[in-house]
Amino acid sequence: MLLYDFYNFNLVQRSTIKSNITLFFSLSFHISFRKMSSIKSLLPPKISVSGVTGASGSTAALSDLYSKLPKGPAPKVQPQGFLGRYYARYIATSSPAPILHVSLAIGLIGYTVNYHFHLKYHKKREHH
């Protein structure tokens, strides 16, 4: 059976594709193994004495810096502003109160709009 090889842009036998796939995976394993071994050769040996590297002064400065940092968990940040406090009080605690607040706000806005366009004109007259 002839199939189109999109990598080499030609027609090839089906058995050839299987052998190419097998060859590709075997080569990729060997290449990755070779890369890993070459990376290991670039790493320096472990040096336990800091005097050999000459980094004792910078190590002392670094340890001094880290000793001045605060320890323990970070303090809680107090929410600021109306939306921050509202979120911390109702939404972060999964309270059902925001549903009530939204329904009351919609009712209040609806009544205000209704009063402005309809109710204030019927204070002293009959309803038509």
C-alpha positions in Angstrom: 0.0 0.0 0.0 1.4 3.4 -1.0 1.1 6.3 1.5 2.2 9.9 1.2 5.1 10.8 3.4 4.6 14.5 4.5 8.1 14.7 6.0 10.0 13.8 2.8 7.2 14.8 0.4 7.0 11.5 -1.6 5.0 8.2 -1.8 6.4 5.3 0.3 5.4 1.8 1.2 3.6 1.3 4.4 6.3 -1.0 5.9 8.8 1.7 5.2 6.9 4.2 7.3 6.8 1.7 10.2 10.5 1.2 10.1 11.1 5.0 9.9 9.0 5.5 13.0 10.9 2.8 14.8 14.2 4.3 13.7 13.1 7.8 14.8 12.2 6.8 18.3 15.3 4.7 18.8 17.5 7.6 17.6 15.7 10.2 19.7 16.3 8.0 22.8 20.0 7.7 22.0 20.4 11.4 21.3 18.7 12.4 24.5 20.9 10.0 26.5 23.9 11.4 24.8 22.8 15.0 25.6 22.3 14.0 29.3 25.7 12.5 29.6 27.3 15.6 28.0 25.5 17.9 30.4 26.8 15.9 33.3 30.4 16.5 32.2 29.9 20.3 32.2 28.9 20.4 35.9 31.7 21.1 38.3 32.5 18.7 41.1 31.0 19.3 44.5 33.3 21.5 46.7 32.5 21.4 50.4 35.1 23.9 51.5 33.9 27.5 50.9 37.5 28.8 51.2 38.5 27.1 48.0 35.9 29.0 46.0 36.7 32.3 47.6 33.0 33.0 48.3 33.2 33.4 52.1 32.7 37.2 52.0 29.7 37.0 49.8 28.3 34.1 51.7 28.5 36.1 55.0 26.7 39.1 53.4 24.0 36.8 52.0 23.4 35.0 55.3 23.3 38.4 57.0 20.6 39.6 54.5 18.5 36.4 55.1 18.8 36.7 58.9 17.2 40.2 58.8 14.1 39.0 56.8 10.9 38.4 58.8 10.1 34.9 59.9 6.8 33.1 60.0 3.6 33.6 58.0 2.9 36.9 56.4 0.5 39.2 58.2 -3.0 39.4 56.8 -3.6 42.4 54.6 -6.6 44.5 55.7 -9.0 45.1 52.8 -9.3 48.8 51.8 -12.2 50.6 50.1 -15.8 49.7 50.0 -15.5 46.9 47.4 -12.6 45.3 49.2 -14.4 45.2 52.6 -17.6 44.0 50.9 -15.7 41.2 49.2 -13.9 40.1 52.4 -17.1 40.2 54.4 -19.7 38.6 52.1 -18.3 37.0 49.0 -15.1 35.4 50.4 -17.2 33.8 53.2 -19.8 32.4 50.7 -22.6 34.3 52.4 -26.1 34.5 50.7 -26.4 38.2 51.6 -25.2 39.5 48.2 -28.2 38.0 46.6 -30.5 39.9 48.9 -28.5 43.1 48.4 -28.7 42.8 44.6 -32.5 42.2 44.8 -33.0 45.1 47.1 -30.9 47.4 44.9 -32.9 46.3 41.8 -36.2 47.0 43.6 -35.0 50.4 44.8 -33.7 51.4 41.4 -37.0 50.2 39.8 -39.1 52.1 42.2 -37.1 55.3 41.6 -37.4 55.0 37.9 -41.2 54.3 38.2 -41.6 57.3 40.5 -39.8 59.6 38.2 -41.6 58.6 35.0 -45.1 57.8 36.4 -45.9 58.2 40.0 -45.0 61.9 40.6 -47.5 63.0 37.9 -50.4 61.3 39.7 -50.1 62.9 43.1 -52.9 65.3 42.7 -54.9 63.9 39.8 -56.9 60.8 39.2 -55.3 57.8 37.6 -56.2 57.8 33.9 
